[in-house]
């Protein structure tokens, strides 16, 4: 495993981040394919054995049970000072706003709930899961900064936002002396490259780390034609993001398969190698041993400029999907 300093932080993270959306009680969430506590613990242990020290979860994943499973496994197998744990918080709910819960109160309540779930004293990277259009930005940044000053959070990240929003937030933070966002977790992979328009160049200029999610497009970039999995069949959210563009995406996926065969490696290694040459640390969902193996091996794969161009050439611009489409 190789490691990297995450943006303008002092976090030394593995080049691959284990995405933990696949952990948690399926009865507590929207996904039927998530792993229970024992299976989750096994996967997390295997990741640690391979040198992964960066883990990403969220309070929204299976109603906090993903955080719980991760925290218990890391307490059993890991050394806290050697780990980077990221979790995320959602915007205020309609009910909270009606009750008069402020943005600062909401952030504190969410952080403390996550700390309880994780069984930890601090969060290494606390991520603003999606933009809260109903709360003043100052409230958000002030609330987050208070957590940093108290030592409950070390650094801040953001997810599912536009480049202008990230720029505005960090400009406010700099003006007020607040903690800034050091990383951004957006939707970015070989078949969805809209982040390259503004977010990627902005982050490169400002040394903000890119830790993209959906690195393998819900498994689409790791499966040869005809191969399937339970997640491919049952992940309705991923289907909503990719099914409408399946025909044009298949051209890119076919090239991934051909290059993998040509080099004698897996499609996972090709797809993640491309992303690793573009970003700091992709968030990769892992629920089986071979998911870990493929992700770890990808760290050592270097694609040539010719291979990069060949993989990228068929891409056709996509409309925004998922959370970003909802919030536009």
C-alpha positions in Angstrom: 0.0 0.0 0.0 1.1 3.6 -0.7 0.1 6.6 1.4 -0.5 10.3 0.7 -1.0 13.4 2.7 -4.6 14.5 2.3 -4.6 18.0 0.9 -3.6 20.7 3.4 -4.0 18.4 6.3 -1.7 16.2 8.4 -3.7 13.1 7.6 -1.5 10.3 6.2 -3.9 8.1 4.3 -3.8 5.0 2.2 -4.2 5.6 -1.5 -7.4 3.6 -1.3 -10.2 4.4 1.1 -12.5 1.7 2.2 -16.1 2.8 1.6 -18.4 1.5 4.3 -21.8 2.0 2.8 -21.9 -1.8 2.4 -21.8 -2.3 6.1 -24.8 -2.1 8.4 -28.1 -3.6 9.3 -30.1 -3.9 6.0 -33.3 -3.6 8.0 -32.2 -0.1 9.0 -31.5 1.2 5.5 -32.5 1.3 1.9 -30.1 -1.5 0.7 -30.8 -5.2 0.9 -27.2 -6.2 0.2 -25.3 -4.7 3.2 -23.3 -6.9 5.5 -24.0 -7.8 9.1 -21.6 -7.2 12.0 -19.5 -10.3 11.7 -19.1 -10.1 7.9 -18.3 -6.4 8.2 -15.7 -7.1 10.8 -14.0 -9.7 8.6 -13.8 -7.3 5.6 -12.5 -4.5 7.8 -9.8 -6.7 9.3 -8.7 -7.9 5.8 -8.5 -4.3 4.7 -6.3 -3.4 7.7 -4.1 -6.4 7.0 -3.5 -5.0 3.4 -2.5 -1.6 4.7 -5.7 0.3 4.3 -5.9 2.9 7.1 -8.6 5.2 5.6 -12.3 4.4 6.2 -15.4 6.4 5.1 -18.8 6.0 6.5 -21.8 8.2 7.3 -24.6 8.6 9.9 -27.1 8.0 7.0 -25.7 4.6 6.2 -28.2 2.1 7.6 -29.3 4.5 10.3 -25.9 4.7 11.9 -25.2 0.9 12.1 -22.4 1.3 9.5 -20.7 3.6 11.9 -21.3 1.2 14.7 -19.9 -1.8 12.9 -16.9 0.1 11.7 -16.1 1.5 15.2 -16.3 -1.9 16.8 -14.1 -3.5 14.3 -11.5 -0.8 14.4 -11.4 -0.9 18.2 -10.8 -4.6 18.0 -8.2 -4.7 15.3 -6.7 -1.3 14.7 -4.6 1.3 16.5 -6.6 4.6 16.7 -3.6 6.9 16.1 -2.8 5.1 12.9 -6.3 5.3 11.4 -8.1 8.0 9.5 -11.9 7.7 10.0 -14.2 9.9 8.0 -17.9 10.2 8.5 -20.6 12.4 7.1 -23.7 14.4 8.4 -26.9 15.3 6.5 -28.6 18.7 6.4 -31.3 19.6 8.9 -34.6 17.8 8.4 -37.9 19.6 7.9 -38.9 18.6 11.4 -35.8 20.1 12.9 -36.3 23.4 11.1 -40.0 23.5 12.3 -38.8 22.9 15.9 -36.3 25.7 15.6 -33.2 23.6 15.8 -30.3 25.8 14.5 -27.7 24.7 12.0 -25.1 24.8 14.8 -27.2 22.7 17.1 -27.9 20.2 14.3 -24.2 19.8 13.5 -23.3 19.3 17.1 -26.1 16.7 17.6 -25.0 14.8 14.5 -21.3 14.8 15.4 -22.0 13.6 18.9 -24.3 10.8 17.6 -21.6 9.7 15.2 -19.0 9.7 17.9 -21.2 7.5 20.0 -21.8 5.2 17.1 -18.1 4.9 16.4 -17.1 4.7 20.0 -14.4 7.3 19.4 -13.4 10.6 21.0 -12.8 12.4 17.7 -13.5 12.2 14.0 -10.5 12.6 11.7 -12.4 13.9 8.7 -16.0 15.2 9.2 -17.8 15.6 5.9 -20.7 17.9 5.0 -22.7 15.2 3.2 -24.7 17.4 0.9 -25.4 21.2 0.7 -28.0 22.5 3.1 -29.9 25.1 1.1 -32.2 26.0 4.0 -29.4 26.9 6.4 -27.1 30.0 6.2 -23.6 29.0 5.2 -22.1 31.0 8.2 -24.1 28.8 10.6 -22.6 25.7 8.9 -19.0 26.9 8.9 -19.2 28.3 12.4 -20.7 25.1 13.8 -18.1 23.0 12.1 -15.3 25.2 13.3 -16.5 24.9 16.9 -16.1 21.2 16.7 -12.6 21.5 15.3 -11.6 24.0 18.1 -13.0 21.5 20.7 -10.9 18.6 19.3 -14.0 16.5 18.4 -13.1 16.9 14.7 -9.6 17.2 13.2 -10.4 18.2 9.6 -13.4 19.0 7.4 -14.4 17.6 4.1 -17.4 18.2 1.8 -19.4 16.0 -0.6 -22.0 16.4 -3.3 -21.4 20.1 -4.0 -20.6 22.4 -6.9 -17.1 24.0 -7.2 -18.6 27.5 -6.6 -20.1 26.3 -3.3 -16.8 24.9 -2.2 -15.1 28.1 -3.2 -17.6 30.2 -1.3 -17.4 28.1 1.8 -13.6 28.2 2.0 -13.6 31.9 1.2 -15.9 32.5 4.2 -13.8 30.3 6.4 -10.6 32.2 5.4 -12.3 35.5 6.1 -13.6 34.5 9.5 -10.7 32.4 10.6 -12.7 29.2 10.5 -11.4 25.7 9.6 -11.6 25.1 5.8 -12.6 22.1 3.8 -9.4 20.1 2.9 -11.1 17.4 0.8 -14.1 16.9 -1.5 -15.9 13.7 -2.1 -17.8 13.8 -5.4 -19.2 11.4 -8.0 -16.3 10.7 -10.3 -15.2 7.6 -12.3 -14.4 6.6 -15.9 -18.1 6.6 -17.0 -19.0 9.8 -15.1 -16.5 12.6 -15.5 -18.5 15.8 -15.0 -16.3 16.7 -12.1 -13.5 17.5 -14.6 -15.3 20.6 -15.8 -14.8 22.8 -12.7 -14.2 20.8 -9.5 -11.0 18.9 -10.5 -9.1 22.0 -11.8 -10.3 24.1 -8.8 -9.1 21.5 -6.3 -5.8 21.0 -8.1 -5.2 24.8 -7.9 -6.1 25.0 -4.2 -4.6 21.6 -3.0 -7.9 20.2 -2.0 -7.8 16.4 -2.0 -10.2 14.6 -4.3 -11.7 11.4 -2.6 -14.3 10.4 -5.2 -17.1 8.0 -4.5 -18.7 5.5 -6.9 -15.2 4.7 -8.0 -16.3 1.6 -9.9 -19.8 2.8 -10.8 -21.6 0.4 -8.5 -19.6 -2.5 -10.0 -20.1 -1.7 -13.6 -16.4 -0.9 -14.2 -15.3 -4.2 -12.6 -17.5 -6.7 -14.5 -17.0 -8.3 -17.9 -20.1 -8.5 -20.1 -22.4 -11.2 -18.7 -20.9 -11.0 -15.2 -23.3 -9.8 -12.4 -23.6 -9.5 -8.7 -26.3 -9.1 -6.1 -25.5 -5.4 -5.8 -25.7 -4.9 -9.6 -29.1 -6.5 -9.5 -30.5 -4.9 -6.3 -28.8 -1.4 -5.9 -31.7 0.8 -7.1 -29.8 4.0 -6.4 -26.9 3.0 -8.6 -29.5 1.9 -11.3 -31.0 5.4 -11.2 -27.6 6.9 -11.8 -26.4 4.7 -14.6 -29.2 2.8 -16.4 -30.2 5.7 -18.6 -26.7 6.0 -20.1 -25.9 2.3 -20.1 -25.4 2.1 -23.9 -22.9 4.9 -24.2 -21.1 3.8 -21.0 -20.7 0.3 -22.3 -18.3 1.6 -24.9 -16.0 2.8 -22.1 -16.5 -0.4 -20.1 -15.6 -2.5 -23.1 -12.3 -0.7 -23.4 -11.6 -1.3 -19.7 -12.2 -5.0 -20.3 -10.0 -5.1 -23.3 -7.1 -3.3 -21.6 -7.4 -5.5 -18.6 -7.2 -8.6 -20.8 -4.2 -7.1 -22.7 -2.3 -6.4 -19.5 -3.4 -9.5 -17.6 -5.0 -7.7 -14.7 -8.5 -7.2 -13.5 -11.0 -4.6 -14.7 -11.0 -3.2 -11.1 -7.3 -2.6 -11.3 -7.6 -0.7 -14.6 -10.6 1.4 -13.5 -9.0 2.3 -10.2 -5.6 2.9 -11.7 -7.1 5.5 -14.0 -8.8 7.2 -11.0 -5.7 7.0 -8.8 -3.7 8.9 -11.4 -6.4 11.6 -11.3 -7.2 11.9 -7.5 -5.8 11.5 -4.0 -7.7 8.5 -2.6 -10.8 7.0 -4.2 -13.5 5.7 -1.9 -14.0 2.0 -2.9 -16.9 -0.1 -1.6 -15.6 -3.4 -0.3 -17.8 -6.3 0.8 -15.8 -9.3 -0.3 -12.1 -10.3 -0.1 -11.5 -9.9 -3.9 -12.8 -6.3 -3.7 -9.9 -5.6 -1.3 -7.4 -7.5 -3.4 -8.3 -5.7 -6.6 -8.2 -2.2 -5.0 -4.9 -2.8 -3.3 -3.3 -4.1 -6.5 -4.5 -1.1 -8.4 -2.3 1.2 -6.4 0.8 -0.3 -8.2 -0.7 -0.1 -11.7 0.5 2.8 -13.8 -1.3 3.5 -17.1 0.6 5.1 -19.9 -0.5 8.3 -21.4 -1.7 6.4 -24.5 -3.8 4.0 -22.4 -5.3 6.9 -20.5 -6.3 8.7 -23.7 -7.7 5.5 -25.1 -9.9 4.8 -22.1 -11.1 8.4 -22.0 -11.7 9.0 -25.7 -15.3 7.5 -26.0 -16.7 9.5 -23.1 -19.9 11.5 -23.8 -21.0 14.3 -21.4 -23.6 13.1 -18.9 -26.4 15.0 -17.2 -26.2 15.3 -13.4 -27.7 12.4 -11.5 -28.4 11.4 -7.9 -28.1 14.0 -5.2 -26.6 16.6 -7.4 -29.5 16.4 -9.9 -32.0 16.7 -7.0 -30.3 19.8 -5.6 -29.7 21.7 -8.8 
